[in-house]
Every structure is written in C-alpha cells, then in structure tokens.
Amino acid sequence: MAKKDAPSRWDRTMQQRLARGEAAALGELYDRFASLVHGLALRVLGDERAADRVTREVFAHIWETPESYDPAQGPLRSWVATLTHRLAVQRLRATETAALTRGGRGTREDLERKVRDASVAARADYIVTSMPVPLRAALERAYFQRRDYRQTAADLGITEDEARRRLRLGLQLVASAHESEPAGAPPGPEATW
C-alpha cells in the first residue's frame, strides 16, 4: 500500500502533461472532473448558467496555470474541488454584492450567511461523493430510502453492527462539513476539503 501522503501517479502525470501543454490531458481531466466541478458550482450558485461559467473558468484556470497544483499537497480531485468552490463563492459574492448595491433586499450578513450555507452544502456533497462506496451505500439507504440500520444491514448483506458502524462513520464525515469552517468566516483560496 502506498504512503498516505504520497501523491497518486495519475495526479503527478496529469500535472506534468498539463504543464507540457497537452490538450489531450485537459480533455481527459475534463472528462473525469467536469460533473464534479459543475455539480459543486451549481450547489453553491443555484443557477445552471452561472455553474456553466464557473466550470469553464475552472478548466481555463487549470489549463493556464497547471503549476498551481502541487501533487505533494493532496489529490488532484480535492484541489479541483477547492478551486471550484473558491471561484463559485467569488461569483456568488460578486452577484449578491451587485444586487445589494442596486438596492436589492438583504444585508451583508444575509450575503455571508448565504455564502456560508452554500459552502457547507457543497462541502457536504463533496464529502458524500468522495466517501468509500460501502459508507455511501449505507447512507443512501438510510437517508433516501428511509431504511433503518437493520434494513440497511439486510439490503447490503452485512451485520447490523457493521451497518451501524458505517452509518455512524458516514454521518460523522458529513457532519465534518459543518465543523470545518468557522461561523462567519467564508473559506479563502487555501480552504481544504
């Protein structure tokens, strides 16, 4: 098993290919992460067209500055998600600030609460989609299908103790989305997932 902090070979190779200007590498990266990027941007912005713009901005940024990703700092997927989050929050702030300036309803505190709520929701979505399949499967049965731990255990062919363990761990991971950001302090560019 590889060291926990060692970057994956694919991440290192992708960063090198992008740095060499390989258009095929950008296409491969887009194929792999476009749904993640668009989904996170949509979760933060709540607007399909704005999410499309952020998606284009994310991949343009990656293409123009591939050296801004350092494989030693963590997985490429997390870096792409963090970049997406940062750009989507910037767009949300700009849009909402413009609305406030034009005399729209709300206050600066409303804006920050909206940004914080969108950030937490996007982070929770990312955590759920990134968690191991066994945890995600247990959570999906419990949450979306309204199955209790006994039914979840039967559905998955595992013991009831294992079902409880998976549900507890999955919920703890989702709860970490709320704990990772101090109240009132939106994440900056260095925010981690």
LOFI-211990 format. One line per 10 residues: number of its first residue (from 0); their letters; for each residue x, y, z of C-alpha. Coordinates in steps of 0.2 Angstrom, whole numbers, plus 5000, padded with zeros to 4 digits. Layout:
% residues N
NUM = A = X:Y:Z; ...
% end
This chain:
% residues 193
0 = MAKKDAPSRW = 5000:5000:5000; 5006:5017:4996; 5011:5030:5009; 4996:5041:5014; 5004:5057:5009; 5011:5051:4993; 5003:5059:4978; 4995:5047:4966; 5004:5043:4950; 4989:5049:4939
10 = DRTMQQRLAR = 4989:5065:4948; 5008:5068:4945; 5007:5063:4927; 4992:5073:4924; 5000:5089:4931; 5016:5086:4921; 5006:5083:4905; 4996:5099:4908; 5012:5109:4911; 5018:5102:4894
20 = GEAAALGELY = 5003:5110:4886; 4995:5093:4881; 4977:5097:4875; 4973:5079:4877; 4977:5079:4895; 4964:5094:4898; 4951:5083:4889; 4955:5069:4900; 4954:5079:4915; 4938:5087:4910
30 = DRFASLVHGL = 4930:5070:4906; 4935:5065:4924; 4930:5080:4934; 4918:5090:4924; 4902:5083:4933; 4911:5086:4950; 4915:5104:4945; 4898:5108:4938; 4889:5100:4952; 4899:5109:4966
40 = ALRVLGDERA = 4897:5126:4957; 4878:5123:4954; 4876:5118:4973; 4885:5135:4978; 4876:5146:4965; 4859:5138:4962; 4860:5144:4944; 4864:5132:4929; 4871:5146:4918; 4882:5153:4932
50 = ADRVTREVFA = 4888:5135:4936; 4892:5133:4917; 4903:5148:4918; 4912:5143:4933; 4915:5126:4925; 4923:5135:4911; 4933:5146:4922; 4940:5131:4932; 4946:5122:4917; 4953:5138:4909
60 = HIWETPESYD = 4962:5141:4926; 4969:5124:4926; 4975:5125:4908; 4983:5142:4910; 4992:5138:4927; 4994:5119:4929; 5009:5123:4940; 4997:5130:4953; 4993:5112:4958; 5006:5104:4969
70 = PAQGPLRSWV = 5004:5085:4970; 5013:5084:4986; 4999:5095:4994; 4985:5082:4991; 4974:5074:4977; 4971:5082:4961; 4952:5079:4964; 4952:5089:4980; 4962:5103:4973; 4950:5104:4958
80 = ATLTHRLAVQ = 4935:5104:4970; 4943:5118:4981; 4947:5128:4966; 4929:5126:4960; 4922:5131:4977; 4933:5146:4978; 4928:5153:4961; 4909:5149:4964; 4910:5158:4980; 4918:5173:4972
90 = RLRATETAAL = 4905:5173:4959; 4891:5172:4972; 4898:5186:4982; 4900:5197:4966; 4882:5193:4961; 4875:5196:4978; 4885:5212:4981; 4879:5219:4964; 4861:5215:4969; 4864:5224:4986
100 = TRGGRGTRED = 4872:5239:4978; 4857:5240:4966; 4845:5241:4981; 4841:5223:4982; 4834:5215:4998; 4845:5209:5011; 4861:5214:5020; 4879:5210:5020; 4876:5197:5034; 4862:5189:5023
110 = LERKVRDASV = 4875:5188:5009; 4888:5180:5021; 4875:5168:5028; 4870:5163:5010; 4888:5160:5005; 4892:5150:5021; 4876:5139:5019; 4881:5136:5001; 4899:5132:5005; 4893:5119:5019
120 = AARADYIVTS = 4881:5111:5007; 4894:5110:4993; 4907:5103:5005; 4894:5090:5012; 4890:5085:4994; 4909:5083:4990; 4911:5073:5006; 4897:5061:5002; 4903:5058:4984; 4921:5055:4989
130 = MPVPLRAALE = 4917:5043:5003; 4920:5025:5001; 4906:5016:4992; 4901:5005:5007; 4898:5021:5018; 4889:5030:5004; 4878:5015:5001; 4873:5013:5019; 4869:5032:5020; 4859:5032:5004
140 = RAYFQRRDYR = 4848:5018:5010; 4846:5026:5027; 4843:5044:5021; 4835:5042:5004; 4826:5026:5006; 4822:5029:5024; 4829:5012:5029; 4834:5009:5047; 4850:5000:5052; 4843:4983:5052
150 = QTAADLGITE = 4835:4985:5035; 4851:4993:5028; 4861:4978:5035; 4849:4966:5026; 4850:4976:5010; 4869:4976:5010; 4871:4958:5017; 4881:4964:5032; 4879:4963:5050; 4868:4975:5060
160 = DEARRRLRLG = 4884:4981:5070; 4893:4984:5053; 4878:4994:5047; 4878:5005:5062; 4896:5007:5061; 4895:5013:5043; 4881:5024:5046; 4889:5032:5061; 4905:5035:5052; 4896:5041:5036
170 = LQLVASAHES = 4886:5054:5047; 4902:5059:5056; 4910:5063:5039; 4895:5073:5033; 4895:5082:5050; 4913:5087:5047; 4907:5098:5033; 4899:5109:5046; 4914:5109:5058; 4927:5113:5045
180 = EPAGAPPGPE = 4923:5131:5043; 4921:5144:5057; 4905:5153:5058; 4905:5169:5048; 4922:5166:5040; 4920:5160:5022; 4934:5149:5015; 4948:5158:5007; 4958:5151:4992; 4968:5140:5004
190 = ATW = 4952:5131:5011; 4954:5112:5011; 4941:5099:5009
% end
